[in-house]
């Protein structure tokens, strides 16, 4: 059996003699292109002139064979074909790519179909690939098929599958045979070295060529971040971002990422701020606003990063925000000890020791119980049991003072407390403890009930201790002395008495309250006539020295 083999160059020459081509001088028609019709470039065969059909094949048989070949073409591989002067047009394929197809020598008498699947647009420097597919449209085996690919100067070749012969900017694949209806696919890998239109031309056995254009773009990101130079700790930090595509083409899946400094976080508690800008066309911008909060005072600096799905990166300028905090301190000074009846004077001083202004500073002083006659410096107002001053704004390092005085009405421990607060400043307080004491003032009084007294008769000495002060007197001791003309008879009173020699002593009285009195009595008899003295000495814990009282009594016969 004879092998059904054809040499492709002879077969192409034979069939092309019956096809007409309206090609340009270089074999490609090049209509004016716009952005919308960029992916619709016409391809035509070249180098052949129309000649009459072979006489040995009847016209009807030729038409029947053409219909059979057209019906058996793998049209699914070229989704959409338009015809112009017998040449195939580009059919758009999947999103982001297009298919350039042509049938040689012509659509009606096709022997070989050439499909090139090309990306519509690539990013400069980013690796991409495209494929070349050669299909035998006949029922015979084609031999000595030669495919050549002309690479543009701006294309950085990386490799090809299967491996090709490399002749400078020309790739060559040699296929010994291509079976009936069989296909062979070749893939080229590389990248664009400059922003340009890449034109890749394919030729087979030096008789057919196909050119496809790739638009090379270079998106470029720019990122601006704006943050306040200074805020208070309790205020949110408002941050603005603007990301822009300054280049050409689309920057896809753009994100803005700000890794926050330690001590800063988003309002929902995250340490990283991520903003989705989506796809940016050339010249397009997206603007974002965000609020952060500081967990402590200090200076916080950061840069935001803009990234895209294709690996574009851009960094914003560094922003620096100083987070300030007012810190209030308060002191209150006054006496530690005071007698009842005297005025208690206190001074209150508030200072801002922080690095931020303390706005709306308020000072409050609680009026303690057991005082009267409250007086204060100008600006004070009474609010319930408190005196209140409005100090306004205290700058860092500034101080302000107020004074208040009370008159205590009872003895005891008096606690006087003042506090200060302001916007973004913690409340602080200070207290002074004052011991309010009273003074014991004991008055001693001694009288003789009968005077003069006849010798042999009796008289009674009445001894009275009265506390006229504001505090109790304690451990009160009374001692009486009799002269030799008097004899002790009896004693009684607040405490029991005893006689030793000519001295009468009463047991100590534990306490004598303010305004209280204590009384003792001593009964004596006159034994000789004369002018006698009855002497009484009183001591207590509150007296620095004894109190003495003497009564004169006349004895007669």
C-alpha positions, 0 to 999 in steps of 0.5 A: 500500500502506498503511504499517503505522505505529502511534502507540506511545501509542495502541497501548499504550493499546489493548493495555493494556486487556486486561492486568492490573497489580498495581502500587504507587502509583508504578508499582514494587513494592519488596520488602524487599532483602538483600545476596544478593537486591539484584539482583532488583528487580521492575518492573511497568507502571502506570496501566492497569486491566484491561478486556475484550478487544476483541470484534472479535477472537475469543478463539482468534485472540487466543491464537494471536497471543499464542503467535506473539508470544511465540515471536518475542520476542528472549528471548536478550536477557533470559537469564532471566525470571520472571513475577509478576502479568504483570510481568517480573523482573530477570535477572542477566547478567555478573559485576558487573552485572545486567539489569532487564527489563520488557515493556509492556503485559504479558508475554502481549501485549508491544509494547515490551521495556525492558532496563536493564543496570546495574552491581551496585556502583560506587565513589564518584567513579569513572566508570561507565556503564549502558545502556537498550535498547528493543526493538519486539516487534511486526511494525509500525513504532512512531512517536513513541517517547519515552524519559525517564530520571530521574536521582537527585540523587546521580548526577553526570551526564557524558554520554549516547550518543546525545545526550539532551535535558537537563531538570535531572535528566531525560534525554529521547530522541525516536525518530521511528520504531522498525521491526518487531523493531528495537532502540535502545540508549542509554548514560548516563555518570556517577559516584556523588557520595555513598555511597547507593543510586542509583535510575534510573527510565526511562519511555516516552511517559509510560506505562511506567517502570522503576527499577533500584537501584545500590549505591554503596560507598566502599572505603578503605585503611589501611596500617601499616608497622612496622620496628625502630629499630636493627639491626647491619649484619650482621643482617636488618631484619624489617619488618611490613605490615598493610593493611586495607579500612576502607570499604564494598564490596570493594577489589580487586587491592590491592598494597603497594609499598615503594620502598627507600632507597638502600643497602637491598634485599630478600634476593634483591637487589631495590630494591623490595618488592611484596606482593600483598594480593588483594581485601579485603572491608569490614573485612578485613586482610592481614598480611605479613612481609619481611626486608631487608638493609642494604649499608652503615651509616646511617639509612634511612627510607621509607613504604610505599604501598598501591594498588588496581585502582580507583585507591585509594591510601594511604601508611603512616607513615614508618619510620626504622631506624638500621643500626649497625656496630661498628668495632674498632681495635687497637694493640700497643706494645713495644721496637724493640731488645732484647739477648738475655737481657732481657724483651720486654714488649708492651701490646695495646689494642682500641677500638670506634670504631664506632656499634654494640656489638662483642659477643663480642670476642676478642683473640689474640696469636701467640707468636713463635718463639725466645722463652721464659718467656711471661707475660700478664695475667689472663684469658689462655688458651693455645690452640696458639701463641696467647694468647687473651683474651675481652673480651666486649662493647665499647660504642661508644667503649670500650677494653680492654687486655692485656699480654704479655712474652717472653724472647728466646733468639736474636738476630734480627728478632722479629715479634709480632702481635696481632689482635681480632675481634667479632660484626659487626666486621671482624678487625683486627691489629697487629704490632711488630718488635723487633730482638733483638741479642747483645753481643760480649764479647772477652777478651784473654789474653797469656802468655810461654811461657818466662820468665826468658829468658837473653840470646841465648835465645828465648821465644814470646808466645801471644795469645788472643782469646775471644768470651764474648758472645752476638753475633759480634765482627768486624774484629778487629785485633791489634797487638804492641809490642816493647821495645828489649831484644827482637828479632823472630824470627817470628810466626804464628796466625789471621791473618798478621803483619808487622813494622815497626820494633818493632811487629808487626801481624796482618791483621784477623780478619773475625769471631769467633763467640760462644764462639769463640777465635783465637790468634796467636804472636810469637817474640822473642830477648833481646838485653840483660839486664833487665825487659822488657814485651810489649804487645798491643792488640786492636780490633774493630767491637763494641768502643767502645775498645781492649783492652790486655794487657801481659806482663813477661819477665825477661832475664838473662846 
